[in-house]
Amino acid sequence: MKNFKKFILSEKEMPQQRYNIVADMPNKPLPPLNPKTLQPATAEDLSAIFPMALIEQEMSQERYIDIPEEVQDLYKIWRSTPLVRAYNLEKALETPAKIYFKNEGTSPTGSHKPNSAIPQAYYNAKEGVKRLTTETGGGQWGCAISLATQCFGLELEVYMVKVSYEQKPYRKSMLNVYGAEVIPAPSMRTLSGRDILSKDPNCSGSLGIAISEAIEVAVKDPYTKYSLGSVLNHVLLHQTIIGQEAIKQMEMAGEMPDVVNWLLWRWF
């Protein structure tokens, strides 16, 4: 499509399955370890913090996994995201290359993170979970999962790195608008938080501390689970919708890329 600025899929053209890269990896990723035994974590080990549907996705060797209709319906609020031809950037660089970018900033919270937050909240709600705990650094993941829990009627506790909590009150406000309770980490709510503060009352926090507090709360309540926005395979699985849309959109443009770069462009 010559001289088109952007390419958007219709709702009927949106992907209905996720691609699991593990199926095509000759060297499979090593499993997470049980922190007590240092042995590969079993499904039973992980069930203390994750719902079984996400554990099955984490361990799956299947190439494609269906996206539930309820999740697809919510995705349609902002997906597909546009594939945009960067004509002005090409001109500024004086390059013969054709440059395209996939704009994930059109989601309700302004990032790609709802792609995983929505299905995580969905699978937890389906299994009878009442509350989620999570961590957030700059606030993007916290915003995404707070939006998602609102969609499925779940309570949410977000442990936000204390320095970010203090520097970014607008992020805290956004989480509160979506119904989340936001706690600066380290906090006095958990054993791990109190232990850190007893040693360093002025601790500014870290993502590791926030994760520790969120997991500690989750494992103590059978109706509470923990949610993570990065690192694990099921999160990557949910994000493959970006690439699958991009392939179809590049076909619409009549081209396929020679080089693909991942640029995380975030509004803090």
N, C-alpha and C positions, 0 to 999 in steps of 0.2 A: 504494500500500500504506500505508494510514493507520496512524500511530503506529509504523511500523517504524524501528528505530534504524540498521541498516546493511544494505547490499545487496551481495551477493557473487555473481559469475557462477560457474556450474558449469564444469568443464573443457571440456565440449562447446561452451559459449558463448563461450569465449575467442577473441580475434581470431587469425586465421591469416595475416593479411597486415599489412604496415606501410603507413601512409599517407605519401606523399611530397608535402609541401606545395609543392615547387618546381613541380609539374605545374600548379598552379592560381594561381601568382603571375604577374600581368601584367608585372611588372618582375623578371626573373630575378636572383638574387644574382650578384655579380661573382665570377669564379673566383679561387682563391688564386694568388699570383704566385711564380714561380721566383725565389728570393732572389739568384741570380747574374745572370740575364738581365732580371729584372723584367718578364718576359712571362708571360701566363697559363700556369700549370703544366699540362703534359700528363700523360696516364696514365703514360707512361714516366718522367717526372720523379718522380711520386708513388710509383712502384713501388720506389724505393729504401728507403722506410720503411713502406709499407702493402701488404697483399696485394691482388691484382687484384680480388677480389670486393668488397672495401670501396671500392676506387677506382671500380668500376662503379656502386656505390650512391651514392657522392659525386657522380658526374656524371650520374646517371640523371634522365630527364624523365618516367619512368613514374609514374602516380598511385599504384599499389599494387605492393608487392614482397612475395613470399611469405616467411614465416618458416619456416626449416627445421625438420623434425620434431624433430631432436635439441635444438634451442634451445627449441622449444615444451615438450618434456618437462622440461627444467630449469626453465623458467618456472613450471611447475605446482607446484614445491616451495613457492612463495609467492604466485603469482598465481592468480586475480585478487586484487588488493588491494581492501580494502573501501571502498565509498563510504558515509560516515557522516553521519547527520543530527545537527547540533550543537544539540540542544535546549537544553542548559544555557547555551551561548553566546547563543542567541536570547533566553533569559530574562534573562541578565545585561545584555544590550544594550537590553532592552525594545523590541525591534524586531518589526514585523509580518513582516519578511522571513524566508524559510526558508533556512537556511544548511546547506550540505553541504560536506564535505571528503573528498578522496581520500587515504587513508593509505598512503603509500609506505614508511613505517617498518617494515613487516612483512617486508621482505626479509631474507635471512640476515645482511647486513652493515649493515642499518638505514637504507638510503637508496634512492633511485631508480636509483642508478648501475649496479647489476648488469643493468638492462635493456639497456644497451649493452655492458657488459663481457663478458657471456656470448656474444653473437653475434660480438664482435670476436675473442675467443679461438677460437671455433669456426671462423671463416673462415681465421684464421691456421693453425690445426692442419690444416685440410683441404688447404692449399697447401704443407704440408711444413715450415712454420716450426718451429723448435725452441725459440726463446727470444724473449720480448718484453721491451722496455724501456719505461718510462713515468715520469712524474713524479707527485708528489702534494703538495698543500699541507697541509690539515688532516688528511688521511689517508683520507677517504671513498672517493675514486676508487682509491687504492692498495689498500684492502681489497676493493673490488669486483673489480678486475682480478686480484688474487691469488687470490680464490675461483674466478674463471672459469678461470684458467690451471691450477688444480688439477683442474678438471673435465675438461680436455682434455690433461693431461700435458705442459704447457709449463713451461719455466723462466721466471723473472721477476726482473728487476732494477728496483727502484723507487728513483728519486732523489727523496728527500723534502727539502723546504725545511728547511735546517739548524735554524732557530729552532723549527720545529714538531717536528722530530726530537728536539730537546733538551727541549721542553716537554711532549711527549705520548708518553712511553715506552709507554703502554698501546696506543696505535695501532701503534707499531712492533711490539709483541708480537703483536698481532692479525695483522699482515701476515706475521710469521715463522711463526705457527701454520698459515697457509695455504700456507707453503712459499716465500714471496718473500724475496729478499735485499734489504735496505733500506740505502741509502747516503745519508748526509747530503750535501746539495748547497749550496755547491760542494764538490767532492771532489778528491782527487789522482789519480783514475782517468782523467780526460780532459784533453785539451789545454785546453779552455775552462775547466774547473775549476781546473787548475793556474795558468793565466794570471790568473784572478780572485784566487786566494789569494796569488799573488806580489805583487799590488798591494795587497791588503787581507786579511792573514792572519786577521782577526777577522770577516770577512764573514758575516752571518747568513743570507744566501741570499735567493732569490726564486723565484717560479714560473718566470719566464723563464730563470733560470740552470739550474734543474732540467730544464726542457724541452730546453735546449741540450745538456746532458750526455747525456740519454737518447737524443736523436736522433744525436748524435755516435757513440755506441756502436753504434746500430742500423745506420748506413750503412757501418760497417766490416766487417760480417759478413753474408754472403748468407743465413744461416739465422736471422738475428735481424731482427725488425721492431719498429716503434714503435707504441704504442697511446695514443690521446688520448681523454679522457673528456668533452670539451665542444667548443664552437665549430663543428666541422665538420658538414656536412649529414648525413653518415651517422650521426652520433651523435644528432642531432635525429630522424632517421628511426626509429631504434631506440626512442626515448622516446615515439613516438606511440602506443604500446600503452596508455599511461596514458589518453589522451583517448578512444581507441576503446572502452576498457572503460567509461569514465565515461559515454559516450553511451548505451550499453546499460543501464547501471545507473540513469541518470536516467529512462530509459523504464520500468524496473521500478518506480521511485518514482512514475511517472505525472506527471512534471514535466520541464521543460527550463529551464536557467538563463537569467536575464536578464543577469547579469553574471558573468564568470569572472575570477578573480584567481589569479595564480601566487604562492604563498608557499613559499619554500624554508626549511623548518624542519628544521635539522640538529642532530644530536648530535655535538659535537666531542670 
